[in-house]
Amino acid sequence: MQGDARQLVKEGKVTAVFPERHTVRVRFEDKDDLIGPEMPILTTCAAGNKFYAMPDVGDVVVCLLASNADQTGTGWVIGSRFNDKSKPNANSQDVMRMDFKDGTFFEYDRAKHELKVKCEGKVFVEAKKEISVKGEDKITIEAGKEIIVKGEDKITIEAEKEIIVNSTDKITVNAEKEITVNSKEDINLNSEKDIKLNAGGEVVFGGSKNFAITAAEKVVIQGQQILLN
């Protein structure tokens, strides 16, 4: 029985890949470097839900053969295994990780409750309805150059307490039509140097209670018409 099992289960190296069919050909060194027939790669699911991954040429794979791996035989690739040249990419029973040849990876550590995703190129996330990102503590978005947020209809930023916008250089707010700033209490514009308000048309200031503009140096208000109410 053990001899029959050895004839059915073989280990070899991938010599050719056929991504469109999810198949490979394998060289069996114990069979005088015989290259077996084109064999499908077994996967976890291949109907409604599908999982797709291809080995590289040179990968060591384990095959299940229906015959003795001759040119007329039939077989299936069960999977691959780690070896001395290709060592495991993690060292914990709590970690599930997948690495790609270009350096991209995703990893989940159930003990630390941490999910790590690193991509060497672009990341695309698309939904037909809604995308929600929620963090109980803090969400940080960083970019080496630019962050762009677009909305065809409206962009809403809300906070129960405070919204802070900081820049070490300049903050610019542009609108083709109108910019409205409303507050149930005070609106404060403070600057250590100049505050400039420029308009090609009207500049209107009004408040049901107090209205104050304060600058340590200079306040400049320019417009064809300025109304203070």
Wavefront OBJ file of the C-alpha trace (Angstrom):
o trace
v 0.000 0.000 0.000
v 2.833 2.373 0.821
v 4.448 1.618 -2.537
v 1.171 2.342 -4.314
v 0.879 5.629 -2.406
v 4.387 6.649 -3.471
v 3.397 6.005 -7.077
v 0.276 8.157 -6.704
v 1.798 11.121 -4.821
v 4.821 12.706 -6.497
v 6.883 15.824 -5.907
v 8.369 17.815 -8.768
v 9.221 21.248 -10.117
v 6.971 23.372 -12.302
v 8.365 23.708 -15.830
v 5.515 25.581 -17.547
v 2.421 27.494 -16.449
v -0.850 28.087 -18.308
v -2.676 30.863 -16.406
v -5.721 30.928 -18.695
v -6.465 27.270 -17.799
v -5.028 27.300 -14.249
v -2.766 24.372 -15.164
v 0.956 23.531 -15.105
v 3.431 20.941 -16.301
v 5.822 19.376 -13.803
v 9.221 17.670 -14.064
v 9.615 14.587 -11.849
v 13.286 14.086 -10.962
v 12.733 10.555 -9.649
v 11.418 9.606 -13.095
v 14.586 10.550 -14.995
v 13.416 14.173 -15.268
v 10.249 13.080 -17.027
v 7.903 16.015 -17.677
v 4.354 15.003 -16.883
v 1.151 15.998 -18.691
v -0.569 19.364 -18.271
v -2.316 19.142 -14.896
v -4.946 21.356 -13.229
v -4.144 23.012 -9.890
v -6.588 22.142 -7.128
v -8.154 25.212 -5.508
v -10.490 25.831 -2.579
v -13.450 26.844 -4.766
v -14.043 27.227 -8.497
v -17.776 27.833 -9.102
v -19.838 30.693 -7.595
v -16.956 31.704 -5.352
v -13.544 31.378 -6.955
v -9.972 31.397 -5.657
v -7.164 31.848 -8.171
v -3.396 31.655 -7.667
v -0.620 30.398 -9.931
v 2.797 28.972 -8.978
v 5.967 30.180 -10.677
v 8.211 28.123 -12.900
v 10.693 26.373 -10.593
v 8.297 26.045 -7.641
v 8.261 22.666 -5.909
v 4.763 21.168 -5.989
v 3.116 17.981 -4.750
v 1.034 16.118 -7.341
v -1.604 13.418 -7.161
v -1.301 11.098 -10.153
v -3.902 8.756 -11.557
v -1.147 6.734 -13.260
v 2.655 6.577 -13.254
v 3.165 10.099 -14.645
v 3.847 9.018 -18.198
v 2.802 11.179 -21.134
v -0.689 9.675 -21.219
v -1.255 9.899 -17.477
v -3.636 12.184 -15.615
v -2.945 14.105 -12.432
v -3.641 17.124 -10.263
v -1.401 19.581 -8.432
v -2.332 19.423 -4.739
v -0.164 22.341 -3.661
v 3.332 23.498 -2.845
v 5.528 23.301 0.236
v 8.324 25.235 1.890
v 11.898 23.987 1.635
v 15.476 25.034 2.446
v 15.565 27.476 -0.477
v 12.065 28.874 0.073
v 11.500 29.256 3.809
v 8.176 30.129 5.537
v 7.194 33.805 5.438
v 5.858 33.759 9.027
v 6.724 32.054 12.320
v 3.557 31.957 14.425
v 0.476 29.772 14.635
v -1.563 32.981 15.065
v -0.482 34.505 11.745
v -2.013 34.097 8.299
v 0.050 35.795 5.612
v 0.318 35.948 1.841
v 3.371 37.414 0.095
v 3.785 38.291 -3.558
v 7.036 38.248 -5.490
v 7.101 42.056 -5.885
v 7.047 42.643 -2.103
v 3.289 43.148 -1.690
v 1.750 41.254 1.232
v -1.225 41.052 3.542
v -1.065 39.563 7.026
v -3.437 39.026 9.930
v -2.266 38.292 13.472
v -5.167 36.985 15.548
v -3.218 37.295 18.795
v -2.460 41.002 18.247
v -5.722 41.628 16.327
v -3.688 43.395 13.641
v -4.256 43.396 9.896
v -1.364 44.612 7.742
v -1.608 45.299 4.014
v 1.303 46.618 1.954
v 1.129 47.182 -1.784
v 4.096 48.100 -3.975
v 1.814 49.767 -6.524
v -1.719 51.163 -6.616
v -4.654 50.078 -4.426
v -8.175 50.194 -5.876
v -11.244 49.891 -3.613
v -14.607 50.187 -5.378
v -18.174 49.740 -4.176
v -21.483 50.259 -6.000
v -23.066 51.703 -2.845
v -21.130 52.687 0.259
v -17.637 52.354 1.688
v -17.297 52.763 5.461
v -14.030 53.153 7.344
v -14.383 53.197 11.127
v -11.838 53.256 13.913
v -12.741 53.345 17.616
v -9.578 55.317 18.383
v -8.008 57.092 15.400
v -7.849 56.940 11.603
v -4.708 58.320 9.963
v -4.402 58.976 6.225
v -0.954 59.934 4.979
v 0.454 60.570 1.522
v 3.964 61.453 0.435
v 2.611 64.078 -1.956
v -1.125 64.665 -2.281
v -4.485 63.540 -0.858
v -7.521 64.112 -3.090
v -11.120 63.750 -1.859
v -13.832 64.106 -4.506
v -17.606 63.952 -4.380
v -19.962 64.507 -7.328
v -22.656 65.896 -5.028
v -21.398 66.718 -1.533
v -18.533 66.100 0.879
v -19.421 66.207 4.571
v -16.961 66.354 7.460
v -18.520 66.045 10.901
v -17.201 65.899 14.440
v -19.034 65.911 17.773
v -16.452 68.263 19.246
v -13.744 69.812 17.105
v -12.424 69.859 13.540
v -8.828 71.004 13.126
v -7.164 71.821 9.813
v -3.436 72.532 10.038
v -0.816 73.289 7.430
v 2.845 74.292 7.757
v 2.529 76.272 4.518
v -0.863 77.349 3.133
v -4.550 76.403 3.209
v -6.635 77.307 0.161
v -10.420 77.003 -0.140
v -11.880 77.554 -3.621
v -15.431 77.436 -4.928
v -16.847 78.334 -8.341
v -19.985 79.772 -6.729
v -20.260 80.229 -2.962
v -18.472 79.470 0.299
v -20.639 79.490 3.423
v -19.408 79.258 7.007
v -22.123 78.967 9.667
v -21.860 78.690 13.411
v -24.463 78.776 16.207
v -21.961 80.634 18.381
v -18.713 82.415 17.479
v -16.634 82.438 14.314
v -13.012 83.388 14.959
v -10.425 84.309 12.342
v -7.014 84.644 13.954
v -3.643 85.184 12.327
v -0.206 86.085 13.652
v 0.278 88.232 10.521
v -2.236 89.296 7.858
v -5.831 88.325 7.143
v -6.948 89.080 3.587
v -10.476 88.833 2.236
v -10.762 89.574 -1.475
v -13.900 89.556 -3.604
v -14.699 90.666 -7.137
v -18.192 91.578 -5.972
v -19.643 92.043 -2.498
v -18.137 91.297 0.884
v -20.876 90.987 3.491
v -20.374 90.595 7.236
v -23.270 90.143 9.608
v -24.027 88.687 12.991
v -26.981 88.611 15.328
v -24.612 89.022 18.278
v -20.913 89.745 18.085
v -18.655 89.917 15.043
v -14.907 90.317 15.471
v -11.873 90.145 13.216
v -8.525 90.255 14.978
v -4.991 90.231 13.619
v -1.660 90.878 15.308
v -0.581 93.091 12.434
v -2.928 93.960 9.562
v -6.451 93.207 8.322
v -7.168 93.783 4.638
v -10.734 93.716 3.241
v -11.156 94.392 -0.451
v -14.272 94.433 -2.614
v -16.323 96.519 -4.970
v -18.840 96.838 -2.159
v -18.381 96.058 1.531
v -21.360 95.741 3.867
v -21.015 95.536 7.647
v -24.251 94.620 9.415
l 1 2 3 4 5 6 7 8 9 10 11 12 13 14 15 16 17 18 19 20 21 22 23 24 25 26 27 28 29 30 31 32 33 34 35 36 37 38 39 40 41 42 43 44 45 46 47 48 49 50 51 52 53 54 55 56 57 58 59 60 61 62 63 64 65 66 67 68 69 70 71 72 73 74 75 76 77 78 79 80 81 82 83 84 85 86 87 88 89 90 91 92 93 94 95 96 97 98 99 100 101 102 103 104 105 106 107 108 109 110 111 112 113 114 115 116 117 118 119 120 121 122 123 124 125 126 127 128 129 130 131 132 133 134 135 136 137 138 139 140 141 142 143 144 145 146 147 148 149 150 151 152 153 154 155 156 157 158 159 160 161 162 163 164 165 166 167 168 169 170 171 172 173 174 175 176 177 178 179 180 181 182 183 184 185 186 187 188 189 190 191 192 193 194 195 196 197 198 199 200 201 202 203 204 205 206 207 208 209 210 211 212 213 214 215 216 217 218 219 220 221 222 223 224 225 226 227 228 229
